[in-house]
Amino acid sequence: MARPTNVLLSRDHLLHNIALIQNKIGGTRIIAMVKANAYGHGIRSVSKRIAPVIHMFGVASLDEALILRSIGLTNPIMLAEGVFEPEEWAVAAHHHCDVVIHHQTQIQWLDALEPHQKVRIWLKINTGMNRLGFFPHDIPKVYALLRHNPRIQGDIGLMSHFASSEQPYSVKTTQQAAAFKDIVGSIPNFSGPVSLCNSGGIVNRENDLYDYVRPGLLMYGVHPYHYAMGQDFGLRPVMTLKSQLISVYTVKSQDTVGYNETYSCPESMPIGIIAIGYGDGYPLTARNGTPILVNGTICPLIGRVAMDMLAVDLRPCPRAKVGDSATLWGENLPIETIASFTQEHSHALLTGLHNRVRCFWTDDHTDSQVST
Ligand SMILES: *Cc1c(COP(=O)(O)O)cnc(C)c1O
C-alpha cells in the first residue's frame, strides 16, 4: 500500500467558486490566477477545467504560460511580471500572451522584437505597494512613448495591485484605489482594458472592479481575510489535504511527545501518529492545539511537526485506530483556521505542498484524475 498522504480536489467546488465570483462582479471579466502551479492545485488540470468559464489566465512567467499553451488552451494569458529577458518578447508574442510592463528595462528589450511581431501589453502602476510598476507620475510619459510603438497590438491596458486588500477597512487600499482611478482618468482618450482587484479587492472594493478582476485565493475557495472563512462568502474549499493514522498507542502522564519535548502529556492518554509532515508541506510552525479532523472529530496536534509525521491527541476520539483517516485542511476544516495556528498565510500553505503528496480530482471522472 502506498503512503496515504493525498490531496483531494473538487472540480464542482472550483466551478462553484468561479460562478460565485462572476455573480458578484457582474459584467467584469475574470483573469484566473493560476501561477505557482495554480496555488498548489495543479496548473494543467485546474486550467483545463476552468478555461470555458474564465476569460484570461494569469501567470508569473512565460514558462507557466507555455504549459497552458502546451495543453492546447487558447484563452489569453497575462504574464503578470512580464518578460525576464529580451528573448522572451518574441516567444510571448508568438504565443499570444498579454505582457505586463513594469519597468523601463522591459521597454528597452522590446527592440528585440521585429516590428511585425505584435504583442498586447499592460502597464503596471505602482500605486503604493512598492513592489512592481511605474510611479503614477511616470505613466503619461511611458504611455505616450509606447502608444505609437508598431510592435504593440490593440489598446494598452492599465493595472495595479493592492498591498493590503486582505484588510477590509485599509486606508492604504482606499488611497491606492484613488490613485489608480486618477491615473486612469488622466490619460486623454484612454480606452484600453483596466484591472485592479485581486481576491481581497473583489470582496471589499466593489466600485473598483473595472474591466477585469484577478482572483487567486477566492477561486480556490479561501477567504483572503485573516479571520474570515471562505464559507462566510459562500465559497467551498477546492483542496482537502488528507492522511491516515499509522500508529496509535497510550502514553504515560508527564511523558513528552516528539522532537525537543515541546508537548508533555497531562495524563495518561491515547495519541496517534499521522503520516504527514513538513516534508509534505504541512507547516512546521503549526503549534500545539492546531486542529486535525480524525474520523470527523477535531483532535489537537501535539508536539513539533516532523518531516514525515506528526502526533495528535486522541482523547476526543479514543476509539481511533491505525488506518483511520485524518483531514489536515479542506472540507470541514477550513485552511483559514489552520493558517491562524501557524505563522503562514493560506496562500503559503496551499503553494507549499511538495511533490510527494499525490493529488486527485474526486468528483470528475471525465478526465485524468491525477492532478498535474
Ligand atoms: C497573485 C496575484 C493576484 C491574485 O491574488 P489573490 O490575493 O490570491 O487573489 C492578483 N494579481 C496579481 C498581479 C498577482 O500577482
Ligand as a Chemical Component Dictionary entry (heavy atoms), coordinates in Angstrom:
data_LIG
# 
_chem_comp.id                   LIG 
_chem_comp.type                 NON-POLYMER 
_chem_comp.pdbx_formal_charge   0 
_chem_comp.three_letter_code    LIG 
# 
loop_
_chem_comp_atom.comp_id 
_chem_comp_atom.atom_id 
_chem_comp_atom.alt_atom_id 
_chem_comp_atom.type_symbol 
_chem_comp_atom.charge 
_chem_comp_atom.model_Cartn_x 
_chem_comp_atom.model_Cartn_y 
_chem_comp_atom.model_Cartn_z 
_chem_comp_atom.pdbx_ordinal 
LIG C1 C1 C 0 -1.218 36.600 -7.298  1  
LIG C2 C2 C 0 -1.809 37.793 -7.895  2  
LIG C3 C3 C 0 -3.185 38.006 -7.817  3  
LIG C4 C4 C 0 -4.122 37.113 -7.048  4  
LIG O1 O1 O 0 -4.052 37.381 -5.671  5  
LIG P1 P1 P 0 -5.085 36.733 -4.644  6  
LIG O2 O2 O 0 -4.898 37.520 -3.407  7  
LIG O3 O3 O 0 -4.714 35.305 -4.468  8  
LIG O4 O4 O 0 -6.437 36.891 -5.249  9  
LIG C5 C5 C 0 -3.689 39.111 -8.490  10 
LIG N1 N1 N 0 -2.879 39.955 -9.165  11 
LIG C6 C6 C 0 -1.557 39.781 -9.249  12 
LIG C7 C7 C 0 -0.727 40.746 -10.017 13 
LIG C8 C8 C 0 -0.964 38.708 -8.607  14 
LIG O5 O5 O 0 0.354  38.550 -8.671  15 
# 
loop_
_chem_comp_bond.comp_id 
_chem_comp_bond.atom_id_1 
_chem_comp_bond.atom_id_2 
_chem_comp_bond.value_order 
_chem_comp_bond.pdbx_ordinal 
LIG C1 C2 SING 1  
LIG C2 C3 SING 2  
LIG C2 C8 DOUB 3  
LIG C3 C4 SING 4  
LIG C3 C5 DOUB 5  
LIG C4 O1 SING 6  
LIG O1 P1 SING 7  
LIG P1 O2 DOUB 8  
LIG P1 O3 SING 9  
LIG P1 O4 SING 10 
LIG C5 N1 SING 11 
LIG N1 C6 DOUB 12 
LIG C6 C7 SING 13 
LIG C6 C8 SING 14 
LIG C8 O5 SING 15 
# 
